[in-house]
């Protein structure tokens, strides 16, 4: 079970790196702004050697994210896109070990950069019986308020087992580089199916959703969405690395309501429970885990505004 949850956590990172053109093949520009908040939460830290080495409280986690996707090249052979991003989080960790503060942690954190992604389409096998195949690659410099942190990205490939107007099933694998994970090679599964004019299921990147098209402008959904929360910081503690990464992956289970206000503008509101299951403090360049976070399940609310321009 832990291995499966870890795989989902890594796929959440994949969603941040790769701009898979399968979702909106006609979209040439998009800009989204997301604001969300999670209630205060108690937590404990431990390591492989020690249990409950420290405890504390996570104060009113609020985050705001800006992300743009610019399609630079688009064609039958493949796509190239650039995705600048900026993440702000106001996360206060009050961590103590026997009454002594554990490490320095920024209350206000800034994480920004840009992901350059490319995909190439080809045919695997003969023209008569071959399967469509897509090769993926991306790279992204990551910055914080302390300056440049690291390069990260992926390379991979996926084969379309089924691709029709109603059903898409793609299987493949990706290799992560520049990310401090113990196992960088992971499977990739994408599945979409349209049951009728209103109902469809979408398992893609970090989302597992059952969608219902209530009207021409309103779409409702129930399911899970993975949320990634990264903070680069300087612990100022001899027991921790000089340049550390706090990486929290949460699974959000709830309801999603999307309103297509205009052809270009949409608004999404979601609410449910936030389930933290992968919280780690690592060296930004090494997979060794220094501390593991165990936090409470808490409610969340998220508001997302999206603006996109599509080809005529």
DANOR-V330415 format. One record per residue. N is the residue number from 1. RES is the residue in one letter. NEAR is the number of other C-alpha atoms within 12 Angstrom. Layout:
BEGIN
n | res | near
N | RES | NEAR
N | RES | NEAR
END
This chain:
BEGIN
n | res | near
1 | X | 8
2 | X | 10
3 | X | 14
4 | X | 14
5 | X | 21
6 | X | 27
7 | X | 30
8 | X | 34
9 | X | 34
10 | X | 40
11 | X | 39
12 | X | 34
13 | X | 38
14 | X | 44
15 | X | 32
16 | X | 41
17 | X | 45
18 | X | 43
19 | X | 43
20 | X | 40
21 | X | 33
22 | X | 28
23 | X | 18
24 | X | 19
25 | X | 23
26 | X | 21
27 | X | 29
28 | X | 29
29 | X | 28
30 | X | 30
31 | X | 28
32 | X | 30
33 | X | 27
34 | X | 30
35 | X | 28
36 | X | 32
37 | X | 29
38 | X | 32
39 | X | 24
40 | X | 24
41 | X | 29
42 | X | 25
43 | X | 28
44 | X | 29
45 | X | 32
46 | X | 23
47 | X | 22
48 | X | 15
49 | X | 12
50 | X | 13
51 | X | 16
52 | X | 21
53 | X | 26
54 | X | 28
55 | X | 28
56 | X | 29
57 | X | 24
58 | X | 29
59 | X | 23
60 | X | 24
61 | X | 32
62 | X | 28
63 | X | 34
64 | X | 29
65 | X | 35
66 | X | 28
67 | X | 33
68 | X | 33
69 | X | 34
70 | X | 31
71 | X | 34
72 | X | 19
73 | X | 23
74 | X | 25
75 | X | 18
76 | X | 17
77 | X | 18
78 | X | 27
79 | X | 33
80 | X | 32
81 | X | 35
82 | X | 30
83 | X | 35
84 | X | 32
85 | X | 32
86 | X | 29
87 | X | 35
88 | X | 31
89 | X | 34
90 | X | 28
91 | X | 30
92 | X | 24
93 | X | 33
94 | X | 28
95 | X | 28
96 | X | 22
97 | X | 18
98 | X | 12
99 | X | 12
100 | X | 15
101 | X | 19
102 | X | 25
103 | X | 27
104 | X | 24
105 | X | 28
106 | X | 28
107 | X | 23
108 | X | 24
109 | X | 31
110 | X | 31
111 | X | 36
112 | X | 34
113 | X | 31
114 | X | 31
115 | X | 34
116 | X | 34
117 | X | 38
118 | X | 35
119 | X | 33
120 | X | 28
121 | X | 26
122 | X | 22
123 | X | 21
124 | X | 19
125 | X | 12
126 | X | 10
127 | X | 10
128 | X | 9
129 | X | 10
130 | X | 15
131 | X | 22
132 | X | 31
133 | X | 29
134 | X | 33
135 | X | 33
136 | X | 37
137 | X | 33
138 | X | 37
139 | X | 33
140 | X | 34
141 | X | 26
142 | X | 33
143 | X | 28
144 | X | 29
145 | X | 23
146 | X | 19
147 | X | 18
148 | X | 20
149 | X | 30
150 | X | 28
151 | X | 25
152 | X | 34
153 | X | 34
154 | X | 36
155 | X | 31
156 | X | 33
157 | X | 33
158 | X | 34
159 | X | 31
160 | X | 29
161 | X | 23
162 | X | 21
163 | X | 21
164 | X | 15
165 | X | 12
166 | X | 18
167 | X | 21
168 | X | 26
169 | X | 28
170 | X | 30
171 | X | 27
172 | X | 25
173 | X | 27
174 | X | 32
175 | X | 32
176 | X | 34
177 | X | 32
178 | X | 28
179 | X | 34
180 | X | 29
181 | X | 31
182 | X | 21
183 | X | 20
184 | X | 26
185 | X | 22
186 | X | 31
187 | X | 26
188 | X | 35
189 | X | 30
190 | X | 33
191 | X | 33
192 | X | 30
193 | X | 26
194 | X | 22
195 | X | 17
196 | X | 14
197 | X | 15
198 | X | 19
199 | X | 22
200 | X | 26
201 | X | 29
202 | X | 31
203 | X | 30
204 | X | 33
205 | X | 35
206 | X | 35
207 | X | 32
208 | X | 30
209 | X | 30
210 | X | 30
211 | X | 31
212 | X | 27
213 | X | 24
214 | X | 18
215 | X | 16
216 | X | 16
217 | X | 20
218 | X | 22
219 | X | 29
220 | X | 29
221 | X | 31
222 | X | 26
223 | X | 27
224 | X | 32
225 | X | 36
226 | X | 38
227 | X | 40
228 | X | 35
229 | X | 36
230 | X | 40
231 | X | 42
232 | X | 41
233 | X | 35
234 | X | 28
235 | X | 26
236 | X | 17
237 | X | 18
238 | X | 14
239 | X | 17
240 | X | 25
241 | X | 26
242 | X | 23
243 | X | 29
244 | X | 38
245 | X | 40
246 | X | 37
247 | X | 35
248 | X | 34
249 | X | 34
250 | X | 38
251 | X | 34
252 | X | 35
253 | X | 30
254 | X | 29
255 | X | 27
256 | X | 32
257 | X | 32
258 | X | 29
259 | X | 27
260 | X | 25
261 | X | 18
262 | X | 16
263 | X | 18
264 | X | 22
265 | X | 22
266 | X | 26
267 | X | 29
268 | X | 30
269 | X | 27
270 | X | 33
271 | X | 27
272 | X | 27
273 | X | 27
274 | X | 34
275 | X | 30
276 | X | 34
277 | X | 32
278 | X | 35
279 | X | 35
280 | X | 38
281 | X | 39
282 | X | 35
283 | X | 31
284 | X | 34
285 | X | 24
286 | X | 22
287 | X | 23
288 | X | 23
289 | X | 30
290 | X | 32
291 | X | 36
292 | X | 32
293 | X | 37
294 | X | 31
295 | X | 31
296 | X | 23
297 | X | 23
298 | X | 27
299 | X | 26
300 | X | 32
301 | X | 28
302 | X | 34
303 | X | 26
304 | X | 29
305 | X | 31
306 | X | 30
307 | X | 27
308 | X | 28
309 | X | 24
310 | X | 19
311 | X | 15
312 | X | 8
END
